[in-house]
């Protein structure tokens, strides 16, 4: 597995853990080091790359929990 994929899996696990503990997407973004998330207005946040990034991490993390983790076991 590449360093990029490992780093993304780490972020995904952290994001899904925070989400399951009640954190908002904005709080998750801030916790993951997206500093712009805390200072954006509500309308700017809705369209921000940081929000999209966090939503994708959470979505992909939920998919992993629901069985996509098996894809990690495939030999390529």
N, CA, C and O atoms as a Tripos MOL2 file, in Angstrom:
@<TRIPOS>MOLECULE
protein
  304   303    76     0     0
PROTEIN
NO_CHARGES

@<TRIPOS>ATOM
      1 N           0.8460   -1.1720    0.0000 N.3       1 UNK1
      2 CA          0.0000    0.0000    0.0000 C.3       1 UNK1
      3 C           0.8980    1.2440    0.0000 C.2       1 UNK1
      4 O           1.9180    1.2890    0.6880 O.2       1 UNK1
      5 N           0.5070    2.2240   -0.7650 N.am      2 UNK2
      6 CA          1.3150    3.4380   -0.8860 C.3       2 UNK2
      7 C           1.2070    4.2960    0.3730 C.2       2 UNK2
      8 O           0.2820    4.1430    1.1710 O.2       2 UNK2
      9 N           2.1560    5.1870    0.5280 N.am      3 UNK3
     10 CA          2.1460    6.1110    1.6650 C.3       3 UNK3
     11 C           0.9080    7.0020    1.6160 C.2       3 UNK3
     12 O           0.3270    7.3240    2.6530 O.2       3 UNK3
     13 N           0.5080    7.3990    0.4100 N.am      4 UNK4
     14 CA         -0.6860    8.2330    0.2570 C.3       4 UNK4
     15 C          -1.9310    7.5030    0.7610 C.2       4 UNK4
     16 O          -2.7340    8.0750    1.4990 O.2       4 UNK4
     17 N          -2.0880    6.2400    0.3630 N.am      5 UNK5
     18 CA         -3.2650    5.4680    0.7950 C.3       5 UNK5
     19 C          -3.2670    5.2530    2.2990 C.2       5 UNK5
     20 O          -4.3170    5.3180    2.9380 O.2       5 UNK5
     21 N          -2.0970    4.9980    2.8640 N.am      6 UNK6
     22 CA         -2.0140    4.8340    4.3140 C.3       6 UNK6
     23 C          -2.4120    6.1150    5.0390 C.2       6 UNK6
     24 O          -3.1420    6.0760    6.0290 O.2       6 UNK6
     25 N          -1.9270    7.2480    4.5410 N.am      7 UNK7
     26 CA         -2.2730    8.5320    5.1500 C.3       7 UNK7
     27 C          -3.7680    8.8050    5.0260 C.2       7 UNK7
     28 O          -4.3870    9.3090    5.9640 O.2       7 UNK7
     29 N          -4.3490    8.4770    3.8800 N.am      8 UNK8
     30 CA         -5.7850    8.6940    3.6820 C.3       8 UNK8
     31 C          -6.6010    7.7900    4.5910 C.2       8 UNK8
     32 O          -7.6110    8.2210    5.1460 O.2       8 UNK8
     33 N          -6.1790    6.5450    4.7520 N.am      9 UNK9
     34 CA         -6.8730    5.6360    5.6720 C.3       9 UNK9
     35 C          -6.8170    6.1550    7.1040 C.2       9 UNK9
     36 O          -7.7960    6.0600    7.8440 O.2       9 UNK9
     37 N          -5.6730    6.7010    7.4880 N.am     10 UNK10
     38 CA         -5.5460    7.2830    8.8200 C.3      10 UNK10
     39 C          -6.5280    8.4340    8.9990 C.2      10 UNK10
     40 O          -7.2330    8.5030   10.0050 O.2      10 UNK10
     41 N          -6.5740    9.3340    8.0240 N.am     11 UNK11
     42 CA         -7.5120   10.4560    8.0950 C.3      11 UNK11
     43 C          -8.9560    9.9680    8.1110 C.2      11 UNK11
     44 O          -9.7950   10.5090    8.8320 O.2      11 UNK11
     45 N          -9.2370    8.9490    7.3180 N.am     12 UNK12
     46 CA        -10.5830    8.3930    7.2440 C.3      12 UNK12
     47 C         -11.0190    7.8370    8.6000 C.2      12 UNK12
     48 O         -12.1350    8.0880    9.0540 O.2      12 UNK12
     49 N         -10.1340    7.0860    9.2340 N.am     13 UNK13
     50 CA        -10.4550    6.5150   10.5460 C.3      13 UNK13
     51 C         -10.6640    7.6020   11.5940 C.2      13 UNK13
     52 O         -11.5800    7.5170   12.4130 O.2      13 UNK13
     53 N          -9.8180    8.6170   11.5640 N.am     14 UNK14
     54 CA         -9.9790    9.7230   12.5120 C.3      14 UNK14
     55 C         -11.2770   10.4700   12.2620 C.2      14 UNK14
     56 O         -11.9730   10.8420   13.2070 O.2      14 UNK14
     57 N         -11.6090   10.6930   10.9950 N.am     15 UNK15
     58 CA        -12.8330   11.4170   10.6470 C.3      15 UNK15
     59 C         -14.0770   10.6510   11.0700 C.2      15 UNK15
     60 O         -14.9970   11.2360   11.6430 O.2      15 UNK15
     61 N         -14.1170    9.3570   10.7980 N.am     16 UNK16
     62 CA        -15.3020    8.5740   11.1390 C.3      16 UNK16
     63 C         -15.4370    8.4450   12.6500 C.2      16 UNK16
     64 O         -16.5530    8.4280   13.1690 O.2      16 UNK16
     65 N         -14.3210    8.3550   13.3600 N.am     17 UNK17
     66 CA        -14.3620    8.3000   14.8220 C.3      17 UNK17
     67 C         -14.9470    9.5910   15.3910 C.2      17 UNK17
     68 O         -15.8080    9.5540   16.2690 O.2      17 UNK17
     69 N         -14.4790   10.7210   14.8910 N.am     18 UNK18
     70 CA        -15.0080   12.0070   15.3470 C.3      18 UNK18
     71 C         -16.4890   12.1420   15.0190 C.2      18 UNK18
     72 O         -17.2700   12.6170   15.8440 O.2      18 UNK18
     73 N         -16.8760   11.7260   13.8200 N.am     19 UNK19
     74 CA        -18.2750   11.8440   13.3930 C.3      19 UNK19
     75 C         -19.1820   10.9920   14.2760 C.2      19 UNK19
     76 O         -20.2680   11.4290   14.6570 O.2      19 UNK19
     77 N         -18.7450    9.7870   14.5970 N.am     20 UNK20
     78 CA        -19.5510    8.9100   15.4380 C.3      20 UNK20
     79 C         -19.6490    9.4260   16.8700 C.2      20 UNK20
     80 O         -20.5550    9.0420   17.6090 O.2      20 UNK20
     81 N         -18.7300   10.2840   17.2580 N.am     21 UNK21
     82 CA        -18.7870   10.8960   18.5790 C.3      21 UNK21
     83 C         -19.4780   12.2520   18.5600 C.2      21 UNK21
     84 O         -19.3970   13.0070   19.5290 O.2      21 UNK21
     85 N         -20.1590   12.5640   17.4580 N.am     22 UNK22
     86 CA        -21.0000   13.7480   17.3930 C.3      22 UNK22
     87 C         -20.3800   15.0080   16.8360 C.2      22 UNK22
     88 O         -21.0040   16.0670   16.8960 O.2      22 UNK22
     89 N         -19.1860   14.9360   16.3000 N.am     23 UNK23
     90 CA        -18.5400   16.1230   15.7430 C.3      23 UNK23
     91 C         -19.1890   16.5210   14.4240 C.2      23 UNK23
     92 O         -19.6290   15.6700   13.6520 O.2      23 UNK23
     93 N         -19.2410   17.8190   14.1820 N.am     24 UNK24
     94 CA        -19.7380   18.3200   12.9010 C.3      24 UNK24
     95 C         -18.6270   18.1980   11.8650 C.2      24 UNK24
     96 O         -17.4670   17.9690   12.2070 O.2      24 UNK24
     97 N         -18.9930   18.3530   10.5990 N.am     25 UNK25
     98 CA        -17.9770   18.3080    9.5480 C.3      25 UNK25
     99 C         -16.9360   19.4110    9.7520 C.2      25 UNK25
    100 O         -15.7470   19.1980    9.5160 O.2      25 UNK25
    101 N         -17.3790   20.5670   10.1830 N.am     26 UNK26
    102 CA        -16.4520   21.6760   10.4100 C.3      26 UNK26
    103 C         -15.4820   21.3430   11.5480 C.2      26 UNK26
    104 O         -14.2870   21.6240   11.4490 O.2      26 UNK26
    105 N         -15.9920   20.7490   12.6210 N.am     27 UNK27
    106 CA        -15.1300   20.3560   13.7350 C.3      27 UNK27
    107 C         -14.1300   19.2850   13.3060 C.2      27 UNK27
    108 O         -12.9740   19.2970   13.7280 O.2      27 UNK27
    109 N         -14.5830   18.3670   12.4690 N.am     28 UNK28
    110 CA        -13.6880   17.3250   11.9560 C.3      28 UNK28
    111 C         -12.5850   17.9550   11.1150 C.2      28 UNK28
    112 O         -11.4120   17.6100   11.2580 O.2      28 UNK28
    113 N         -12.9640   18.8710   10.2460 N.am     29 UNK29
    114 CA        -11.9760   19.5340    9.3910 C.3      29 UNK29
    115 C         -10.9200   20.2430   10.2290 C.2      29 UNK29
    116 O          -9.7290   20.1650    9.9290 O.2      29 UNK29
    117 N         -11.3520   20.9270   11.2670 N.am     30 UNK30
    118 CA        -10.4130   21.6260   12.1440 C.3      30 UNK30
    119 C          -9.4990   20.6390   12.8580 C.2      30 UNK30
    120 O          -8.2950   20.8720   12.9650 O.2      30 UNK30
    121 N         -10.0640   19.5380   13.3460 N.am     31 UNK31
    122 CA         -9.2710   18.5220   14.0500 C.3      31 UNK31
    123 C          -8.2520   17.8550   13.1320 C.2      31 UNK31
    124 O          -7.1960   17.4130   13.5860 O.2      31 UNK31
    125 N          -8.5670   17.7830   11.8470 N.am     32 UNK32
    126 CA         -7.6620   17.1470   10.8870 C.3      32 UNK32
    127 C          -6.6610   18.1270   10.2840 C.2      32 UNK32
    128 O          -5.9020   17.7690    9.3830 O.2      32 UNK32
    129 N          -6.6600   19.3670   10.7820 N.am     33 UNK33
    130 CA         -5.6520   20.3210   10.3510 C.3      33 UNK33
    131 C          -6.0680   21.2560    9.2380 C.2      33 UNK33
    132 O          -5.2310   21.9710    8.6870 O.2      33 UNK33
    133 N          -7.3320   21.2650    8.9000 N.am     34 UNK34
    134 CA         -7.8210   22.2060    7.8860 C.3      34 UNK34
    135 C          -8.1350   23.5260    8.5800 C.2      34 UNK34
    136 O          -9.2720   23.7670    8.9860 O.2      34 UNK34
    137 N          -7.1320   24.3720    8.7140 N.am     35 UNK35
    138 CA         -7.2500   25.5940    9.5030 C.3      35 UNK35
    139 C          -8.2630   26.5830    8.9510 C.2      35 UNK35
    140 O          -8.8240   27.3740    9.7090 O.2      35 UNK35
    141 N          -8.5080   26.5550    7.6580 N.am     36 UNK36
    142 CA         -9.4640   27.4920    7.0700 C.3      36 UNK36
    143 C         -10.8930   27.2140    7.5290 C.2      36 UNK36
    144 O         -11.7350   28.1110    7.4770 O.2      36 UNK36
    145 N         -11.1840   26.0100    7.9710 N.am     37 UNK37
    146 CA        -12.5490   25.6190    8.3300 C.3      37 UNK37
    147 C         -13.1130   26.4740    9.4560 C.2      37 UNK37
    148 O         -14.2980   26.8060    9.4400 O.2      37 UNK37
    149 N         -12.3010   26.8300   10.4160 N.am     38 UNK38
    150 CA        -12.7810   27.5700   11.5810 C.3      38 UNK38
    151 C         -13.1260   29.0170   11.2550 C.2      38 UNK38
    152 O         -13.9630   29.6180   11.9280 O.2      38 UNK38
    153 N         -12.5020   29.5760   10.2450 N.am     39 UNK39
    154 CA        -12.7130   31.0020    9.9860 C.3      39 UNK39
    155 C         -13.6230   31.3100    8.8010 C.2      39 UNK39
    156 O         -13.8790   32.4790    8.5130 O.2      39 UNK39
    157 N         -14.1090   30.3030    8.1210 N.am     40 UNK40
    158 CA        -14.9990   30.5390    6.9820 C.3      40 UNK40
    159 C         -16.4140   30.8600    7.4510 C.2      40 UNK40
    160 O         -16.8820   30.3300    8.4590 O.2      40 UNK40
    161 N         -17.0820   31.7250    6.7170 N.am     41 UNK41
    162 CA        -18.4960   31.9850    7.0040 C.3      41 UNK41
    163 C         -19.2970   30.7460    6.6220 C.2      41 UNK41
    164 O         -18.7930   29.8600    5.9340 O.2      41 UNK41
    165 N         -20.5360   30.6920    7.0690 N.am     42 UNK42
    166 CA        -21.3770   29.5180    6.7970 C.3      42 UNK42
    167 C         -21.5390   29.2900    5.2960 C.2      42 UNK42
    168 O         -21.4720   28.1520    4.8320 O.2      42 UNK42
    169 N         -21.7500   30.3550    4.5400 N.am     43 UNK43
    170 CA        -21.9470   30.1890    3.0970 C.3      43 UNK43
    171 C         -20.6500   29.7710    2.4000 C.2      43 UNK43
    172 O         -20.6780   28.9630    1.4710 O.2      43 UNK43
    173 N         -19.5230   30.3150    2.8400 N.am     44 UNK44
    174 CA        -18.2350   29.9100    2.2610 C.3      44 UNK44
    175 C         -17.8900   28.4750    2.6440 C.2      44 UNK44
    176 O         -17.3190   27.7370    1.8400 O.2      44 UNK44
    177 N         -18.2320   28.0790    3.8600 N.am     45 UNK45
    178 CA        -17.9720   26.7140    4.3200 C.3      45 UNK45
    179 C         -18.7160   25.7090    3.4520 C.2      45 UNK45
    180 O         -18.1600   24.6680    3.1010 O.2      45 UNK45
    181 N         -19.9590   26.0040    3.1020 N.am     46 UNK46
    182 CA        -20.7650   25.0830    2.2940 C.3      46 UNK46
    183 C         -20.1070   24.7690    0.9560 C.2      46 UNK46
    184 O         -20.3010   23.6820    0.4130 O.2      46 UNK46
    185 N         -19.3400   25.6960    0.4230 N.am     47 UNK47
    186 CA        -18.7340   25.5320   -0.9000 C.3      47 UNK47
    187 C         -17.2270   25.2520   -0.8280 C.2      47 UNK47
    188 O         -16.5580   25.2170   -1.8610 O.2      47 UNK47
    189 N         -16.6940   25.0550    0.3710 N.am     48 UNK48
    190 CA        -15.2380   24.9500    0.5150 C.3      48 UNK48
    191 C         -14.7050   23.5620    0.1680 C.2      48 UNK48
    192 O         -15.4060   22.5560    0.2780 O.2      48 UNK48
    193 N         -13.4650   23.5440   -0.2450 N.am     49 UNK49
    194 CA        -12.7780   22.2850   -0.5410 C.3      49 UNK49
    195 C         -12.5750   21.4730    0.7330 C.2      49 UNK49
    196 O         -12.5970   20.2430    0.6940 O.2      49 UNK49
    197 N         -12.3800   22.1470    1.8560 N.am     50 UNK50
    198 CA        -12.1960   21.4420    3.1280 C.3      50 UNK50
    199 C         -13.4410   20.6580    3.5070 C.2      50 UNK50
    200 O         -13.3470   19.5200    3.9670 O.2      50 UNK50
    201 N         -14.6000   21.2570    3.3160 N.am     51 UNK51
    202 CA        -15.8500   20.5640    3.6260 C.3      51 UNK51
    203 C         -16.0200   19.3510    2.7150 C.2      51 UNK51
    204 O         -16.3690   18.2670    3.1820 O.2      51 UNK51
    205 N         -15.7780   19.5280    1.4360 N.am     52 UNK52
    206 CA        -15.8920   18.4190    0.4870 C.3      52 UNK52
    207 C         -14.9390   17.2890    0.8520 C.2      52 UNK52
    208 O         -15.3010   16.1150    0.7790 O.2      52 UNK52
    209 N         -13.7340   17.6460    1.2390 N.am     53 UNK53
    210 CA        -12.7290   16.6580    1.6310 C.3      53 UNK53
    211 C         -13.2060   15.8400    2.8310 C.2      53 UNK53
    212 O         -13.0980   14.6140    2.8360 O.2      53 UNK53
    213 N         -13.7310   16.5220    3.8420 N.am     54 UNK54
    214 CA        -14.1820   15.8390    5.0570 C.3      54 UNK54
    215 C         -15.4120   14.9860    4.7790 C.2      54 UNK54
    216 O         -15.5120   13.8670    5.2820 O.2      54 UNK54
    217 N         -16.3420   15.4920    3.9920 N.am     55 UNK55
    218 CA        -17.5360   14.7100    3.6500 C.3      55 UNK55
    219 C         -17.1250   13.4240    2.9350 C.2      55 UNK55
    220 O         -17.6690   12.3570    3.2170 O.2      55 UNK55
    221 N         -16.1720   13.5220    2.0150 N.am     56 UNK56
    222 CA        -15.6890   12.3190    1.3160 C.3      56 UNK56
    223 C         -15.0030   11.3500    2.2680 C.2      56 UNK56
    224 O         -15.1910   10.1380    2.1590 O.2      56 UNK56
    225 N         -14.2100   11.8690    3.2010 N.am     57 UNK57
    226 CA        -13.5530   10.9940    4.1770 C.3      57 UNK57
    227 C         -14.5760   10.2330    5.0100 C.2      57 UNK57
    228 O         -14.4450    9.0250    5.2120 O.2      57 UNK57
    229 N         -15.5910   10.9350    5.4900 N.am     58 UNK58
    230 CA        -16.6200   10.2930    6.3140 C.3      58 UNK58
    231 C         -17.4050    9.2900    5.4800 C.2      58 UNK58
    232 O         -17.6630    8.1730    5.9300 O.2      58 UNK58
    233 N         -17.7840    9.6820    4.2700 N.am     59 UNK59
    234 CA        -18.5320    8.7770    3.3870 C.3      59 UNK59
    235 C         -17.7330    7.5040    3.1060 C.2      59 UNK59
    236 O         -18.2660    6.3970    3.1830 O.2      59 UNK59
    237 N         -16.4680    7.6720    2.7830 N.am     60 UNK60
    238 CA        -15.6260    6.5160    2.4870 C.3      60 UNK60
    239 C         -15.3540    5.6850    3.7390 C.2      60 UNK60
    240 O         -15.2230    4.4640    3.6550 O.2      60 UNK60
    241 N         -15.2690    6.3310    4.8870 N.am     61 UNK61
    242 CA        -15.0930    5.6100    6.1430 C.3      61 UNK61
    243 C         -16.2960    4.7500    6.4790 C.2      61 UNK61
    244 O         -16.1470    3.6210    6.9470 O.2      61 UNK61
    245 N         -17.4830    5.2780    6.2430 N.am     62 UNK62
    246 CA        -18.7100    4.5040    6.4700 C.3      62 UNK62
    247 C         -18.7600    3.3190    5.5160 C.2      62 UNK62
    248 O         -19.1470    2.2180    5.9060 O.2      62 UNK62
    249 N         -18.3690    3.5440    4.2710 N.am     63 UNK63
    250 CA        -18.3340    2.4450    3.3000 C.3      63 UNK63
    251 C         -17.3590    1.3640    3.7530 C.2      63 UNK63
    252 O         -17.6490    0.1750    3.6230 O.2      63 UNK63
    253 N         -16.2070    1.7650    4.2830 N.am     64 UNK64
    254 CA        -15.2370    0.7870    4.7960 C.3      64 UNK64
    255 C         -15.8480   -0.0300    5.9300 C.2      64 UNK64
    256 O         -15.6810   -1.2480    5.9880 O.2      64 UNK64
    257 N         -16.5530    0.6460    6.8230 N.am     65 UNK65
    258 CA        -17.1850   -0.0660    7.9410 C.3      65 UNK65
    259 C         -18.2310   -1.0550    7.4500 C.2      65 UNK65
    260 O         -18.4370   -2.1050    8.0590 O.2      65 UNK65
    261 N         -18.8840   -0.7180    6.3570 N.am     66 UNK66
    262 CA        -19.9640   -1.5530    5.8320 C.3      66 UNK66
    263 C         -19.4840   -2.6320    4.8650 C.2      66 UNK66
    264 O         -20.2930   -3.2110    4.1390 O.2      66 UNK66
    265 N         -18.2010   -2.9050    4.8440 N.am     67 UNK67
    266 CA        -17.7130   -4.0240    4.0540 C.3      67 UNK67
    267 C         -16.6560   -3.7130    3.0220 C.2      67 UNK67
    268 O         -16.0080   -4.6280    2.5150 O.2      67 UNK67
    269 N         -16.4630   -2.4480    2.6960 N.am     68 UNK68
    270 CA        -15.4490   -2.1170    1.6900 C.3      68 UNK68
    271 C         -14.0250   -2.3680    2.1770 C.2      68 UNK68
    272 O         -13.0840   -2.3430    1.3840 O.2      68 UNK68
    273 N         -13.8620   -2.6100    3.4790 N.am     69 UNK69
    274 CA        -12.5230   -2.9080    4.0000 C.3      69 UNK69
    275 C         -11.9400   -4.1420    3.3160 C.2      69 UNK69
    276 O         -10.7240   -4.3300    3.2800 O.2      69 UNK69
    277 N         -12.8200   -4.9740    2.7770 N.am     70 UNK70
    278 CA        -12.3470   -6.1830    2.0900 C.3      70 UNK70
    279 C         -11.4870   -5.8370    0.8780 C.2      70 UNK70
    280 O         -10.6350   -6.6270    0.4710 O.2      70 UNK70
    281 N         -11.7100   -4.6590    0.3050 N.am     71 UNK71
    282 CA        -10.9050   -4.2280   -0.8420 C.3      71 UNK71
    283 C          -9.4290   -4.0880   -0.4620 C.2      71 UNK71
    284 O          -8.5500   -4.1980   -1.3170 O.2      71 UNK71
    285 N          -9.1640   -3.8480    0.8160 N.am     72 UNK72
    286 CA         -7.7770   -3.7240    1.2660 C.3      72 UNK72
    287 C          -7.0400   -5.0550    1.1890 C.2      72 UNK72
    288 O          -5.8110   -5.0900    1.1330 O.2      72 UNK72
    289 N          -7.7960   -6.1440    1.1860 N.am     73 UNK73
    290 CA         -7.1990   -7.4760    1.1890 C.3      73 UNK73
    291 C          -6.8810   -8.0010   -0.2050 C.2      73 UNK73
    292 O          -6.2110   -9.0230   -0.3520 O.2      73 UNK73
    293 N          -7.3610   -7.3020   -1.2220 N.am     74 UNK74
    294 CA         -7.0950   -7.7390   -2.5940 C.3      74 UNK74
    295 C          -5.6180   -7.6560   -2.9130 C.2      74 UNK74
    296 O          -4.9390   -6.6930   -2.5570 O.2      74 UNK74
    297 N          -5.1400   -8.6670   -3.5790 N.am     75 UNK75
    298 CA         -3.7490   -8.6590   -4.0390 C.3      75 UNK75
    299 C          -3.7410   -8.0960   -5.4530 C.2      75 UNK75
    300 O          -4.5030   -8.5370   -6.3130 O.2      75 UNK75
    301 N          -2.8830   -7.1310   -5.6820 N.am     76 UNK76
    302 CA         -2.8460   -6.4990   -7.0070 C.3      76 UNK76
    303 C          -1.5990   -6.8720   -7.7290 C.2      76 UNK76
    304 O          -1.3880   -6.4370   -8.8610 O.2      76 UNK76
@<TRIPOS>BOND
     1     1     2 1
     2     2     3 1
     3     3     4 2
     4     3     5 am
     5     5     6 1
     6     6     7 1
     7     7     8 2
     8     7     9 am
     9     9    10 1
    10    10    11 1
    11    11    12 2
    12    11    13 am
    13    13    14 1
    14    14    15 1
    15    15    16 2
    16    15    17 am
    17    17    18 1
    18    18    19 1
    19    19    20 2
    20    19    21 am
    21    21    22 1
    22    22    23 1
    23    23    24 2
    24    23    25 am
    25    25    26 1
    26    26    27 1
    27    27    28 2
    28    27    29 am
    29    29    30 1
    30    30    31 1
    31    31    32 2
    32    31    33 am
    33    33    34 1
    34    34    35 1
    35    35    36 2
    36    35    37 am
    37    37    38 1
    38    38    39 1
    39    39    40 2
    40    39    41 am
    41    41    42 1
    42    42    43 1
    43    43    44 2
    44    43    45 am
    45    45    46 1
    46    46    47 1
    47    47    48 2
    48    47    49 am
    49    49    50 1
    50    50    51 1
    51    51    52 2
    52    51    53 am
    53    53    54 1
    54    54    55 1
    55    55    56 2
    56    55    57 am
    57    57    58 1
    58    58    59 1
    59    59    60 2
    60    59    61 am
    61    61    62 1
    62    62    63 1
    63    63    64 2
    64    63    65 am
    65    65    66 1
    66    66    67 1
    67    67    68 2
    68    67    69 am
    69    69    70 1
    70    70    71 1
    71    71    72 2
    72    71    73 am
    73    73    74 1
    74    74    75 1
    75    75    76 2
    76    75    77 am
    77    77    78 1
    78    78    79 1
    79    79    80 2
    80    79    81 am
    81    81    82 1
    82    82    83 1
    83    83    84 2
    84    83    85 am
    85    85    86 1
    86    86    87 1
    87    87    88 2
    88    87    89 am
    89    89    90 1
    90    90    91 1
    91    91    92 2
    92    91    93 am
    93    93    94 1
    94    94    95 1
    95    95    96 2
    96    95    97 am
    97    97    98 1
    98    98    99 1
    99    99   100 2
   100    99   101 am
   101   101   102 1
   102   102   103 1
   103   103   104 2
   104   103   105 am
   105   105   106 1
   106   106   107 1
   107   107   108 2
   108   107   109 am
   109   109   110 1
   110   110   111 1
   111   111   112 2
   112   111   113 am
   113   113   114 1
   114   114   115 1
   115   115   116 2
   116   115   117 am
   117   117   118 1
   118   118   119 1
   119   119   120 2
   120   119   121 am
   121   121   122 1
   122   122   123 1
   123   123   124 2
   124   123   125 am
   125   125   126 1
   126   126   127 1
   127   127   128 2
   128   127   129 am
   129   129   130 1
   130   130   131 1
   131   131   132 2
   132   131   133 am
   133   133   134 1
   134   134   135 1
   135   135   136 2
   136   135   137 am
   137   137   138 1
   138   138   139 1
   139   139   140 2
   140   139   141 am
   141   141   142 1
   142   142   143 1
   143   143   144 2
   144   143   145 am
   145   145   146 1
   146   146   147 1
   147   147   148 2
   148   147   149 am
   149   149   150 1
   150   150   151 1
   151   151   152 2
   152   151   153 am
   153   153   154 1
   154   154   155 1
   155   155   156 2
   156   155   157 am
   157   157   158 1
   158   158   159 1
   159   159   160 2
   160   159   161 am
   161   161   162 1
   162   162   163 1
   163   163   164 2
   164   163   165 am
   165   165   166 1
   166   166   167 1
   167   167   168 2
   168   167   169 am
   169   169   170 1
   170   170   171 1
   171   171   172 2
   172   171   173 am
   173   173   174 1
   174   174   175 1
   175   175   176 2
   176   175   177 am
   177   177   178 1
   178   178   179 1
   179   179   180 2
   180   179   181 am
   181   181   182 1
   182   182   183 1
   183   183   184 2
   184   183   185 am
   185   185   186 1
   186   186   187 1
   187   187   188 2
   188   187   189 am
   189   189   190 1
   190   190   191 1
   191   191   192 2
   192   191   193 am
   193   193   194 1
   194   194   195 1
   195   195   196 2
   196   195   197 am
   197   197   198 1
   198   198   199 1
   199   199   200 2
   200   199   201 am
   201   201   202 1
   202   202   203 1
   203   203   204 2
   204   203   205 am
   205   205   206 1
   206   206   207 1
   207   207   208 2
   208   207   209 am
   209   209   210 1
   210   210   211 1
   211   211   212 2
   212   211   213 am
   213   213   214 1
   214   214   215 1
   215   215   216 2
   216   215   217 am
   217   217   218 1
   218   218   219 1
   219   219   220 2
   220   219   221 am
   221   221   222 1
   222   222   223 1
   223   223   224 2
   224   223   225 am
   225   225   226 1
   226   226   227 1
   227   227   228 2
   228   227   229 am
   229   229   230 1
   230   230   231 1
   231   231   232 2
   232   231   233 am
   233   233   234 1
   234   234   235 1
   235   235   236 2
   236   235   237 am
   237   237   238 1
   238   238   239 1
   239   239   240 2
   240   239   241 am
   241   241   242 1
   242   242   243 1
   243   243   244 2
   244   243   245 am
   245   245   246 1
   246   246   247 1
   247   247   248 2
   248   247   249 am
   249   249   250 1
   250   250   251 1
   251   251   252 2
   252   251   253 am
   253   253   254 1
   254   254   255 1
   255   255   256 2
   256   255   257 am
   257   257   258 1
   258   258   259 1
   259   259   260 2
   260   259   261 am
   261   261   262 1
   262   262   263 1
   263   263   264 2
   264   263   265 am
   265   265   266 1
   266   266   267 1
   267   267   268 2
   268   267   269 am
   269   269   270 1
   270   270   271 1
   271   271   272 2
   272   271   273 am
   273   273   274 1
   274   274   275 1
   275   275   276 2
   276   275   277 am
   277   277   278 1
   278   278   279 1
   279   279   280 2
   280   279   281 am
   281   281   282 1
   282   282   283 1
   283   283   284 2
   284   283   285 am
   285   285   286 1
   286   286   287 1
   287   287   288 2
   288   287   289 am
   289   289   290 1
   290   290   291 1
   291   291   292 2
   292   291   293 am
   293   293   294 1
   294   294   295 1
   295   295   296 2
   296   295   297 am
   297   297   298 1
   298   298   299 1
   299   299   300 2
   300   299   301 am
   301   301   302 1
   302   302   303 1
   303   303   304 2
@<TRIPOS>SUBSTRUCTURE
     1 UNK1         2 RESIDUE 1 A UNK
     2 UNK2         6 RESIDUE 1 A UNK
     3 UNK3        10 RESIDUE 1 A UNK
     4 UNK4        14 RESIDUE 1 A UNK
     5 UNK5        18 RESIDUE 1 A UNK
     6 UNK6        22 RESIDUE 1 A UNK
     7 UNK7        26 RESIDUE 1 A UNK
     8 UNK8        30 RESIDUE 1 A UNK
     9 UNK9        34 RESIDUE 1 A UNK
    10 UNK10       38 RESIDUE 1 A UNK
    11 UNK11       42 RESIDUE 1 A UNK
    12 UNK12       46 RESIDUE 1 A UNK
    13 UNK13       50 RESIDUE 1 A UNK
    14 UNK14       54 RESIDUE 1 A UNK
    15 UNK15       58 RESIDUE 1 A UNK
    16 UNK16       62 RESIDUE 1 A UNK
    17 UNK17       66 RESIDUE 1 A UNK
    18 UNK18       70 RESIDUE 1 A UNK
    19 UNK19       74 RESIDUE 1 A UNK
    20 UNK20       78 RESIDUE 1 A UNK
    21 UNK21       82 RESIDUE 1 A UNK
    22 UNK22       86 RESIDUE 1 A UNK
    23 UNK23       90 RESIDUE 1 A UNK
    24 UNK24       94 RESIDUE 1 A UNK
    25 UNK25       98 RESIDUE 1 A UNK
    26 UNK26      102 RESIDUE 1 A UNK
    27 UNK27      106 RESIDUE 1 A UNK
    28 UNK28      110 RESIDUE 1 A UNK
    29 UNK29      114 RESIDUE 1 A UNK
    30 UNK30      118 RESIDUE 1 A UNK
    31 UNK31      122 RESIDUE 1 A UNK
    32 UNK32      126 RESIDUE 1 A UNK
    33 UNK33      130 RESIDUE 1 A UNK
    34 UNK34      134 RESIDUE 1 A UNK
    35 UNK35      138 RESIDUE 1 A UNK
    36 UNK36      142 RESIDUE 1 A UNK
    37 UNK37      146 RESIDUE 1 A UNK
    38 UNK38      150 RESIDUE 1 A UNK
    39 UNK39      154 RESIDUE 1 A UNK
    40 UNK40      158 RESIDUE 1 A UNK
    41 UNK41      162 RESIDUE 1 A UNK
    42 UNK42      166 RESIDUE 1 A UNK
    43 UNK43      170 RESIDUE 1 A UNK
    44 UNK44      174 RESIDUE 1 A UNK
    45 UNK45      178 RESIDUE 1 A UNK
    46 UNK46      182 RESIDUE 1 A UNK
    47 UNK47      186 RESIDUE 1 A UNK
    48 UNK48      190 RESIDUE 1 A UNK
    49 UNK49      194 RESIDUE 1 A UNK
    50 UNK50      198 RESIDUE 1 A UNK
    51 UNK51      202 RESIDUE 1 A UNK
    52 UNK52      206 RESIDUE 1 A UNK
    53 UNK53      210 RESIDUE 1 A UNK
    54 UNK54      214 RESIDUE 1 A UNK
    55 UNK55      218 RESIDUE 1 A UNK
    56 UNK56      222 RESIDUE 1 A UNK
    57 UNK57      226 RESIDUE 1 A UNK
    58 UNK58      230 RESIDUE 1 A UNK
    59 UNK59      234 RESIDUE 1 A UNK
    60 UNK60      238 RESIDUE 1 A UNK
    61 UNK61      242 RESIDUE 1 A UNK
    62 UNK62      246 RESIDUE 1 A UNK
    63 UNK63      250 RESIDUE 1 A UNK
    64 UNK64      254 RESIDUE 1 A UNK
    65 UNK65      258 RESIDUE 1 A UNK
    66 UNK66      262 RESIDUE 1 A UNK
    67 UNK67      266 RESIDUE 1 A UNK
    68 UNK68      270 RESIDUE 1 A UNK
    69 UNK69      274 RESIDUE 1 A UNK
    70 UNK70      278 RESIDUE 1 A UNK
    71 UNK71      282 RESIDUE 1 A UNK
    72 UNK72      286 RESIDUE 1 A UNK
    73 UNK73      290 RESIDUE 1 A UNK
    74 UNK74      294 RESIDUE 1 A UNK
    75 UNK75      298 RESIDUE 1 A UNK
    76 UNK76      302 RESIDUE 1 A UNK
